[in-house]
């Protein structure tokens, strides 16, 4: 773990790291919100996975990351969404919905990409820098865009 990385440990199921995991400078791993609410579920990270500088991992819902995954600088993973349908209440008062997020083995997520709650990213996937992944990604796909779309297979 490099300088200025922040890893909070308050979870229901813990923070579980495999061997040879690296966490770059300025990364934030937050399983429980600063804004109150229920304790987060947790994080599972496979062997030889690396988090680039400035990653944000919001693992209040379950996040599972496989082996040999590379997260570029500024990658954001979220396993929770705010509820906002009732305009008579503040968004903050409506709470959140947690959904698991899963990333397979041998995945490269480019700089500044975001993966949202409820998404499953298959193994062997490449996610282009700056992409926003809002849907499941099949194995060995290359995806890009906002929202991300499959461009081709590897």
PAFI-546844 format. One record per residue: y, z negated, x negated of N, C-alpha, C in turn; residue in one letter. Coordinates in steps of 0.02 Angstrom, whole numbers, padded with zeros to 5 digits, always signed. Last residue first. Example, Ala and Ser with C-alpha at 12.3 -4.5 7.8 and 13.67 -1.06 7.14 Angstrom:
BEGIN
-00112-00354-00642-00053-00357-00684+00002-00394-00645s -00284-00390-00660-00225-00390-00615-00165-00390-00660a 
***
This chain:
BEGIN
-00498+01391+00582-00503+01394+00509-00562+01436+00488x -00426+01480+00720-00476+01435+00691-00476+01443+00616x -00255+01480+00782-00317+01512+00762-00366+01459+00738x -00162+01409+00858-00145+01475+00831-00207+01515+00813x -00144+01305+00993-00192+01329+00944-00171+01400+00923x +00014+01220+01003-00037+01265+01031-00082+01289+00976x +00122+01083+01036+00077+01119+00991+00027+01161+01030x +00272+01111+01135+00212+01073+01117+00165+01116+01074x +00301+01153+00980+00323+01099+01024+00323+01126+01095x +00190+01199+00841+00238+01208+00895+00254+01144+00933x +00016+01227+00800+00087+01222+00782+00129+01226+00845x -00150+01213+00731-00103+01209+00787-00032+01202+00760x -00306+01269+00697-00240+01263+00667-00191+01265+00725x -00468+01191+00714-00411+01230+00740-00350+01220+00696x -00585+01117+00694-00569+01174+00650-00514+01219+00675x -00609+01058+00861-00628+01059+00790-00605+01123+00757x -00467+01062+00976-00537+01073+00957-00548+01072+00882x -00360+00939+01034-00365+00995+00986-00437+01003+00965x -00278+00886+01185-00335+00884+01139-00337+00947+01096x -00097+00880+01187-00163+00895+01217-00216+00893+01163x +00016+00861+01116+00012+00826+01180-00054+00838+01216x +00094+00859+00967+00028+00870+00996+00021+00827+01058x +00219+00941+00896+00210+00886+00943+00145+00900+00981x +00258+00982+00723+00226+00995+00788+00223+00932+00830x +00307+00962+00595+00354+00961+00652+00323+00972+00720x +00181+01057+00514+00238+01011+00509+00283+01019+00570x +00027+01087+00601+00086+01109+00564+00141+01057+00566x -00129+01024+00577-00072+01020+00623-00010+01035+00582x -00294+01070+00564-00230+01071+00529-00175+01072+00582x -00458+00994+00576-00397+01021+00607-00338+01020+00558x -00581+00937+00550-00563+00999+00516-00499+01031+00541x -00616+00868+00713-00624+00869+00641-00604+00937+00613x -00489+00851+00846-00556+00861+00818-00557+00859+00742x -00397+00733+00924-00392+00786+00875-00460+00792+00842x -00358+00683+01082-00412+00684+01034-00403+00745+00990x -00231+00585+01162-00252+00647+01129-00312+00635+01083x -00173+00472+01214-00224+00505+01253-00253+00567+01222x -00007+00488+01147-00061+00447+01177-00109+00490+01217x +00031+00617+01024+00045+00571+01079-00018+00538+01107x +00086+00647+00865+00027+00651+00908+00035+00597+00960x +00202+00740+00772+00192+00684+00818+00129+00698+00858x +00254+00782+00603+00217+00796+00665+00209+00732+00706x +00315+00759+00480+00355+00754+00541+00319+00770+00605x +00202+00858+00386+00261+00815+00387+00298+00818+00454x +00037+00886+00457+00096+00902+00417+00155+00857+00431x -00118+00826+00440-00063+00825+00488+00001+00831+00447x -00279+00874+00418-00215+00873+00385-00161+00877+00437x -00441+00803+00420-00384+00829+00458-00322+00823+00414x -00575+00748+00402-00550+00807+00366-00493+00841+00404x -00628+00686+00565-00631+00688+00492-00598+00751+00465x -00516+00658+00707-00580+00668+00674-00575+00665+00598x -00427+00541+00796-00421+00596+00748-00486+00599+00709x -00372+00481+00953-00427+00488+00905-00415+00549+00861x -00305+00359+01055-00290+00418+01016-00344+00422+00962x -00301+00284+01219-00325+00290+01151-00306+00357+01121x -00158+00223+01304-00214+00270+01302-00236+00277+01230x -00063+00118+01409-00095+00129+01344-00153+00178+01352x +00091+00115+01483+00022+00135+01493-00007+00150+01424x +00215-00014+01515+00185+00041+01477+00114+00056+01501x +00358-00066+01615+00300-00075+01571+00276-00011+01539x +00471-00073+01690+00412-00042+01720+00350-00045+01676x +00577-00123+01618+00545-00168+01666+00480-00139+01695x +00619-00009+01546+00590-00065+01510+00551-00111+01557x +00679+00064+01647+00618+00090+01616+00582+00033+01581x +00732-00034+01787+00743-00007+01720+00676+00018+01692x +00711+00027+01955+00699-00022+01902+00717+00009+01835x +00734+00135+02033+00765+00072+02056+00756+00016+02004x +00659+00239+01991+00729+00239+01970+00767+00176+01993x +00502+00242+01934+00542+00205+01983+00614+00201+01960x +00441+00305+01823+00446+00339+01888+00492+00307+01939x +00408+00264+01695+00479+00275+01710+00491+00305+01779x +00318+00185+01567+00318+00205+01637+00391+00211+01658x +00292+00241+01400+00329+00201+01448+00321+00230+01518x +00134+00247+01316+00191+00281+01346+00227+00234+01394x +00035+00237+01169+00065+00204+01227+00124+00247+01250x +00001+00275+01043-00053+00264+01091-00028+00228+01154x +00062+00389+00923+00077+00343+00977+00018+00337+01025x +00109+00430+00761+00053+00426+00807+00069+00372+00859x +00201+00533+00655+00205+00481+00706+00144+00486+00752x +00244+00568+00485+00200+00579+00542+00203+00520+00589x +00321+00552+00369+00353+00549+00434+00310+00566+00494x +00220+00650+00261+00277+00606+00270+00305+00610+00341x +00051+00678+00327+00109+00693+00286+00166+00645+00300x -00105+00616+00319-00046+00614+00362+00014+00623+00318x -00266+00667+00300-00201+00665+00265-00146+00668+00316x -00428+00601+00300-00372+00625+00340-00308+00616+00299x -00555+00554+00260-00523+00609+00225-00467+00642+00266x -00621+00498+00418-00623+00500+00345-00584+00561+00320x -00518+00465+00565-00580+00476+00528-00571+00472+00453x -00446+00344+00667-00433+00397+00619-00494+00404+00574x -00404+00282+00821-00459+00291+00774-00445+00353+00733x -00314+00166+00914-00310+00226+00872-00368+00226+00823x -00285+00092+01072-00332+00104+01017-00316+00169+00981x -00114+00041+01093-00178+00063+01120-00223+00077+01060x -00033+00011+00987-00040-00040+01039-00100-00024+01083x -00001+00079+00865-00071+00070+00888-00077+00012+00938x +00096+00183+00798+00104+00137+00855+00037+00127+00889x +00140+00217+00646+00077+00215+00683+00085+00161+00737x +00239+00321+00553+00242+00268+00604+00178+00272+00645x +00273+00356+00380+00233+00365+00441+00245+00307+00489x +00343+00349+00256+00379+00346+00320+00339+00360+00382x +00235+00446+00155+00294+00404+00160+00324+00407+00230x +00067+00466+00221+00125+00485+00182+00184+00438+00195x -00086+00394+00213-00027+00395+00255+00033+00411+00210x -00254+00448+00194-00189+00432+00165-00133+00442+00215x -00425+00402+00178-00371+00427+00220-00305+00405+00189x -00544+00356+00122-00503+00405+00085-00448+00437+00128x -00629+00311+00274-00624+00312+00201-00579+00369+00177x -00536+00278+00428-00594+00294+00387-00578+00295+00313x -00470+00152+00527-00455+00205+00480-00515+00216+00435x -00422+00087+00678-00481+00099+00636-00465+00159+00593x -00324-00034+00762-00327+00027+00722-00390+00028+00681x -00277-00104+00926-00294-00103+00855-00303-00034+00826x -00210-00162+01044-00282-00155+01037-00303-00154+00964x -00074-00286+01055-00104-00220+01048-00178-00221+01036x -00029-00405+01180-00050-00391+01111-00086-00324+01108x +00093-00364+01306+00026-00383+01285+00013-00366+01211x +00268-00405+01291+00210-00372+01319+00146-00396+01286x +00401-00372+01172+00361-00414+01217+00302-00375+01243x +00452-00283+01081+00488-00293+01144+00450-00335+01194x +00379-00250+00974+00431-00300+00963+00463-00322+01029x +00206-00224+01012+00276-00207+01020+00321-00266+01002x +00074-00209+00899+00103-00248+00953+00179-00235+00953x +00038-00130+00792-00007-00134+00849+00022-00171+00909x +00112-00034+00680+00131-00084+00729+00085-00083+00790x +00149+00011+00526+00090+00008+00569+00102-00050+00617x +00254+00113+00437+00252+00057+00484+00190+00063+00527x +00298+00157+00269+00256+00166+00328+00260+00103+00372x +00370+00141+00150+00406+00144+00213+00364+00156+00275x +00254+00230+00048+00314+00187+00055+00347+00197+00123x +00083+00248+00112+00143+00265+00074+00203+00221+00088x -00072+00190+00089-00017+00185+00137+00047+00193+00098x -00239+00244+00071-00174+00233+00041-00120+00236+00096x -00407+00191+00054-00353+00210+00100-00287+00197+00064x -00529+00158-00011-00482+00205-00041-00431+00233+00008x -00631+00124+00135-00617+00119+00063-00567+00173+00042x -00554+00083+00295-00610+00101+00252-00591+00094+00179x -00485-00046+00395-00475+00007+00346-00538+00019+00306x -00429-00107+00543-00491-00095+00506-00483-00035+00461x -00355-00233+00623-00338-00174+00585-00395-00163+00536x -00409-00300+00783-00396-00299+00712-00372-00232+00686x -00419-00314+00918-00478-00291+00882-00467-00283+00808x -00295-00363+00960-00356-00388+00992-00418-00373+00950x -00174-00406+00832-00210-00359+00876-00269-00394+00908x -00060-00424+00713-00076-00455+00777-00107-00403+00824x -00016-00373+00590-00087-00385+00600-00107-00414+00667x +00088-00243+00530+00080-00302+00573+00007-00312+00589x +00148-00183+00387+00086-00183+00425+00082-00248+00464x +00259-00083+00306+00256-00140+00352+00192-00134+00393x +00315-00039+00144+00270-00027+00200+00265-00091+00241x +00390-00065+00031+00425-00062+00095+00380-00041+00153x +00279+00013-00086+00338-00027-00070+00365-00012+00000x +00107+00046-00032+00166+00053-00074+00225+00012-00048x -00058+00000-00043+00000+00000+00000+00061+00000-00045x 
***
